[in-house]
Amino acid sequence: MQTPGYMRHVLRLILVMVLLGGMAVPEVYSAISRPTHLDKSKNPFGCAACHVQPGKLGSLAAATTYDVCFSCHGTISQSRRIVATADISSVLRKRYRHPIVDTAATHSPDEELPEKSASTRRHVTCQDCHRIHVSTPDNALEGVKGYSARRERNIKAVREYEVCYKCHSDSANLPYNMKNKRLEFDQSNMSFHPIEGPGRNRRVPSLIRQLNVSSTINCTDCHGNDDPYGPKGPHGSNQEYLLKNEYRRTEGSESAKTYELCYSCHERQSIIENQSFKKHKEHIIYYRIPCSACHVAHGTNRNANLIEFDTNFVKMIPAATYMRGIEGRPLCYLNCHVGGRDSKHDDAFYSGKRWP
């Protein structure tokens, strides 16, 4: 029986033969997912699609890597007659995007992520997330290096978040207004969305049928192209924070559209019928308070149920407190400013058992 190391060696050898010799991709790939760029049915030009002369791996067909990518994944790709391509270049021109065109020139093939120097310019390029010689239709992140939840660098990324953590966790050059995502999703927190592993809350009646309390989700379940018919992935979006769907964070009427992001995992009817929290309907429909006034999207070490109050709505002096109380009936002691007036939640408020 051949060892896994031997098989990896054979696959590397085959890949080198493909790149240097221009030979057809062998059927050994039928047992696994065939690399997209080595599939003649998708890339009939073979190595020449990216390399000036096959065999000279450093000799690319354009000055920058993203220009090479855009020759197939751009607006001119149809003239090249490349099959089944996606126009990524147009998505990267959306209002919110990964700034590949603006910052890719700063990339170095020898760099180590997360960044260790605060003075390093933040940047991103295609190869931070894709290895074009081994990526497959089933896994566009195949072969990419990642950063683990245990702070291990340069690991082979197995989970999607390990690729995201390279730039969005312990980088020394994080912007002042960007939180460390590894810390937000830390499984020792009081509550978190289940990115690294299942969440703490064992009662979430609002979950859609495809999910349960043992499920995990990916970053791209929320972040990605806002055009469901366009190229997949977190390249660009017209929604703030590079979100796939609308997530309103200001006062306004509730609808399936305004909280479409939340309702992609949480049944709208369940929320409106107060199956999780007995006052959801009063908050979001009667008083038009957004989900973000009480909940954070990633995770928090302050409270259960992703409760962390937005200071645009809740006054933090005196300190706002959240008590889980009876199931579905927590107690929040705070001063909430909505509808142009203050609503004080105190003992008198709760003893009255009625909303103002």
VENCORGI-V894496 format. One line per field, one symbol per residue. ss: DSSP state (H for helix, E for strand, - for the rest). phi: phi as a letter, one per 20 degrees, with the letter a starting at -180 (. if undefined). psi: psi as a letter, one per 30 degrees, with the letter a starting at -180 (. if undefined). A space follows every 10 residues. Layout:
BEGIN
ss: ???
phi: ???
psi: ???
END
This chain:
BEGIN
ss: ---HHHHHHH HHHHHHHHHH H-----HHHH H---EHHH-- -----HHHH- E--------E ----HHHHHH ------HHHH -------HHH H----EE--H HHHHHH---- ---------- -----HHH-- -----E---- ----EE---- ----EE---H HHHHHHHH-- ---------- HHHH------ EE-------- ------E--- --------HH H-E------- -----EE-EH HHE------- ---------H HHH--E-HHH HH-------H HHHHHH---- HHH-E---EE ------E--- ---EE----- EEEEEE--EE EEEEEEEE-- EEEEE-HHHH HH----
phi: .fegffffff fffffffffe dmfffffgff fcffggfdef fdcfemgffd dfcgoefeee fbfcffffff fddbfefffe mfelecefff ffdfgdafef ffcgfffcfe fddffedfef ffbbbgffdc dffcfcfebf egnffccefe meeleffddg fffffgddce ffdgffedef ffffegfeff baffefagfe feccfeffff cbfefdcdgf fddrffefee gfoeeabeeg mlefcfbfcc frffbfefdg ffffcdfgff ffemfecfcg gffedfdlef gffddeedab debfllebfe ffddfecfge cccflfgncf dddadddcmn beceebffff fflbef
psi: kkleeeeeee eeeeeeeeee fgllklffff flkkkefgjf feiffbeffe kejkfiffil flelefeeef fehafgeeff hkkhlkieee eggleklkhe efffffkkfg lkklkfkffk kklklefffk jfffklefjf gkfklaklfg hklhljkeke ffeefefgcg kfgklfgklj eeeegkffle llkieelkle kgjiffklff laffllllef fekakfjffa kllhellfkl ghlflkikgl klkklfefhe eefffkkeee eeghfekfge eeefeefhkl efffklfdlk gellggjjkk ffekkgjlkk lkkebkkfil kjjljkjlgg lkjkjaeeee ffhlk.
END
